[in-house]
Amino acid sequence: MLENVINMISTQLKIDPSTVTRDSRLIEDLKADSANIMVMIMDLEDQFGITVEDDQIMRMKTVGDVVDYIESHQ
């Protein structure tokens, strides 16, 4: 799961996946902006068959937060 999320995020942000870890912060470390995050959420919803509530999006600060959310909602 972590590897899938890292690959998706690194493709979206056009960064090297080897620089992304579970503890990487989406905005501060990976330089994602709100548009990047919205596209990422839509991709996650499509790929994993989940729905991410708007209030949950702001709680996802790290790659690990994203993975944990997916795992708890599949």
N, C-alpha and C positions, 0 to 999 in steps of 0.2 A: 504493500500500500504506500509506504513512504517513498519508495523509488518511483512509483507511478506519479505521485503528486509532485515530487521534485522535477521529474521530466516535463510534466505539464507546465509547471511554473517557469522553468528555465526556457522552455520553448516560447511561452507567452511573453516573457520579459527579454528574450534574446540574450541570455547569459549562459555561462558555462555551468552545466549541472554539478560539476565537481566543487563549485564554490557554494552550493546550497546545502545546508544541514537542517536537521530537525529544529534547531534553535534559531535559525535565521529569521530575523524579523522582516515581515513583508515590506513595510514602508521604509524603515530606517536602514536596513541592511541591503535589501534587494531593490530598493528605489522604485517600488510599485506605486502607481498613483491610483486614484479612485476609479478611473476608467479601466486600468489593468485589473484591478480587483473585481470589478463587475463582470468583465469578460471571463476571468478565472472562475468565478462563482457559477456562471452559466455553463462553462465547460465541465465543471465538477458535477453539476446537477445532471447534465446529459450523460456523462461517462459513468457515473455511479448510481444513477436512478434515484437521486435524493432531491429534496427541496430544502433550500437554505433560507430560513426566515431572515427578513431584513435586520432585525435587532441582533441576530447572531453574527452577521457579517462584521460588525464593528468589534466584536469580541475576539475575532480571529487575528491575533497579532503575529503569530509565528507559523512556520510551516508545520510544526508539531500540533498547533491548535487546529489547523485545517485537517490533518490526518485524524486526530482524535474525534473531531466532529463527524467526519465521514464514517469512521468505524462505529460510532455510537448511533448513527442514523441509517445504517443499511439493514 
